[in-house]
């Protein structure tokens, strides 16, 4: 569920804890990092690609918002590291919004400037994965309470169901 940060900050934080019994941690992380595959299943991703600017890989992501709101876009870097902590393999993906001159703001789209996402994945001890994700952003503009309520009650849960279904398809086909 979204949690509003202290008054007037505009920040929302989403936390997800879960388990996918039929997808290994390595495949789950591969799924998560595969932007081309995400464009096929994520109905909210209007535009999504990775470019290299000054030697650094940067992701551009435009997200569809419901009418009459303006779409949002993100410019961010992300990185995945496999770690060994006391014999436990844990994959960590970090993403953070950045500003690069080669990706200027676009007319009619609100740039999300404050964005951070952390994902940790490890084996469930069987054939699946345990997942933890924390996502924080400031969508900018004025977000009406009906949209916040919709996101909490329907939008985020529906997105997570879509993501799980797509991940299972990804794992089966690899």
C-alpha positions as CSV (number, residue, x, y, z in Angstrom):
1,X,0.0,0.0,0.0
2,X,1.2,3.5,-0.7
3,X,2.4,5.4,2.3
4,X,2.5,9.2,2.1
5,X,5.6,10.7,3.5
6,X,5.5,13.8,5.7
7,X,3.1,16.5,4.6
8,X,3.8,18.3,1.4
9,X,6.8,16.1,0.3
10,X,4.7,14.4,-2.4
11,X,6.7,11.2,-1.9
12,X,5.0,7.8,-2.0
13,X,6.6,4.6,-0.8
14,X,5.5,1.1,-1.9
15,X,6.9,-2.0,-0.2
16,X,6.4,-5.5,-1.6
17,X,7.3,-8.7,0.1
18,X,6.6,-12.0,-1.7
19,X,7.5,-15.4,-2.9
20,X,7.5,-16.9,-6.4
21,X,7.6,-20.7,-5.9
22,X,8.2,-21.4,-9.6
23,X,11.0,-18.9,-10.6
24,X,14.6,-19.1,-9.5
25,X,16.3,-15.9,-8.2
26,X,18.6,-15.6,-11.2
27,X,15.7,-15.8,-13.7
28,X,13.6,-13.4,-11.6
29,X,16.4,-10.8,-11.7
30,X,16.9,-11.4,-15.5
31,X,13.1,-10.8,-16.0
32,X,13.3,-7.7,-13.9
33,X,16.2,-6.2,-15.8
34,X,14.8,-7.2,-19.3
35,X,13.4,-3.9,-20.5
36,X,12.5,-5.2,-24.0
37,X,10.3,-8.0,-22.4
38,X,8.7,-5.4,-20.0
39,X,7.5,-3.4,-23.0
40,X,5.5,-6.5,-24.0
41,X,3.6,-7.1,-20.8
42,X,3.5,-3.7,-18.9
43,X,0.4,-1.9,-20.2
44,X,1.5,1.3,-18.4
45,X,4.9,1.5,-20.2
46,X,4.4,3.8,-23.1
47,X,8.1,4.2,-23.9
48,X,11.1,2.3,-22.3
49,X,14.6,2.0,-23.5
50,X,18.3,2.2,-22.4
51,X,20.9,4.4,-23.9
52,X,24.5,5.0,-23.0
53,X,25.5,8.6,-22.3
54,X,29.1,9.5,-21.4
55,X,29.8,5.9,-20.7
56,X,26.9,5.3,-18.3
57,X,23.8,3.3,-19.1
58,X,20.6,5.4,-18.5
59,X,17.0,4.2,-18.8
60,X,14.2,6.4,-20.1
61,X,10.7,5.3,-19.1
62,X,7.4,7.0,-19.9
63,X,4.4,5.8,-17.9
64,X,0.8,6.2,-19.0
65,X,-1.4,8.0,-16.5
66,X,-5.2,8.0,-16.8
67,X,-7.0,10.9,-18.4
68,X,-7.1,13.8,-17.6
69,X,-3.6,13.5,-15.9
70,X,-0.3,14.0,-17.8
71,X,1.9,11.0,-18.3
72,X,5.1,10.8,-16.2
73,X,8.6,10.0,-17.3
74,X,11.7,8.8,-15.5
75,X,15.3,9.0,-16.3
76,X,17.3,6.6,-14.1
77,X,20.3,4.3,-13.7
78,X,20.0,0.8,-12.4
79,X,22.5,-1.8,-11.4
80,X,22.3,-5.4,-10.4
81,X,24.8,-7.1,-8.1
82,X,25.0,-10.7,-7.0
83,X,26.2,-11.0,-3.4
84,X,27.3,-13.8,-1.1
85,X,26.4,-13.1,2.5
86,X,27.3,-15.9,4.9
87,X,26.7,-18.5,2.1
88,X,23.4,-17.0,1.0
89,X,23.2,-15.7,-2.6
90,X,21.3,-12.5,-2.7
91,X,20.7,-10.4,-5.9
92,X,20.3,-6.7,-5.3
93,X,19.0,-4.3,-7.9
94,X,19.3,-0.6,-7.2
95,X,17.7,2.1,-9.3
96,X,17.8,5.9,-8.9
97,X,16.6,8.9,-10.9
98,X,19.3,11.0,-12.5
99,X,19.5,14.1,-14.6
100,X,21.3,13.9,-17.9
101,X,21.3,16.7,-20.5
102,X,20.8,14.2,-23.3
103,X,17.3,13.4,-21.9
104,X,15.6,16.8,-21.5
105,X,12.1,17.1,-20.2
106,X,9.3,16.7,-22.8
107,X,6.4,19.0,-23.3
108,X,3.2,17.6,-21.8
109,X,5.0,15.0,-19.7
110,X,5.8,15.5,-16.0
111,X,9.4,14.4,-15.2
112,X,9.6,12.3,-12.0
113,X,12.8,13.7,-10.5
114,X,12.8,12.0,-7.1
115,X,12.8,8.2,-7.8
116,X,14.5,5.3,-6.0
117,X,13.9,1.6,-6.1
118,X,15.6,-1.3,-4.3
119,X,15.0,-4.9,-5.0
120,X,16.5,-7.9,-3.1
121,X,15.9,-11.5,-4.3
122,X,17.1,-14.8,-2.8
123,X,16.2,-18.4,-3.0
124,X,13.3,-19.7,-1.0
125,X,15.3,-22.8,-0.2
126,X,13.5,-24.8,-2.8
127,X,13.0,-23.9,-6.5
128,X,11.6,-20.4,-6.1
129,X,12.5,-17.0,-4.8
130,X,11.8,-14.6,-1.9
131,X,11.4,-11.0,-3.0
132,X,11.6,-7.7,-1.2
133,X,11.1,-4.4,-3.1
134,X,10.9,-0.8,-1.9
135,X,9.9,1.9,-4.4
136,X,9.8,5.6,-3.6
137,X,8.9,8.4,-6.0
138,X,7.4,11.9,-6.2
139,X,5.1,11.8,-9.2
140,X,4.9,15.6,-9.3
141,X,1.9,17.7,-10.1
142,X,-1.3,17.3,-8.2
143,X,-2.5,13.8,-7.8
144,X,-6.2,13.6,-6.9
145,X,-7.1,11.5,-3.9
146,X,-9.3,9.2,-6.2
147,X,-6.1,8.2,-8.1
148,X,-4.2,7.6,-4.9
149,X,-7.1,5.4,-3.6
150,X,-7.3,3.6,-7.0
151,X,-3.5,2.9,-7.0
152,X,-3.7,1.5,-3.4
153,X,-6.8,-0.6,-3.9
154,X,-6.6,-1.7,-7.5
155,X,-3.7,-0.3,-9.6
156,X,-0.7,-1.6,-7.7
157,X,-2.3,-5.0,-6.9
158,X,-3.3,-5.4,-10.6
159,X,0.2,-4.4,-11.7
160,X,1.8,-6.9,-9.4
161,X,-0.5,-9.7,-10.7
162,X,0.5,-8.8,-14.3
163,X,4.2,-8.8,-13.2
164,X,3.9,-12.2,-11.6
165,X,2.1,-13.7,-14.6
166,X,4.7,-12.2,-17.0
167,X,7.6,-13.4,-14.8
168,X,6.2,-17.0,-14.8
169,X,5.9,-16.9,-18.6
170,X,9.5,-15.6,-18.7
171,X,10.7,-18.4,-16.5
172,X,8.9,-21.1,-18.4
173,X,10.3,-20.0,-21.7
174,X,14.0,-19.8,-20.6
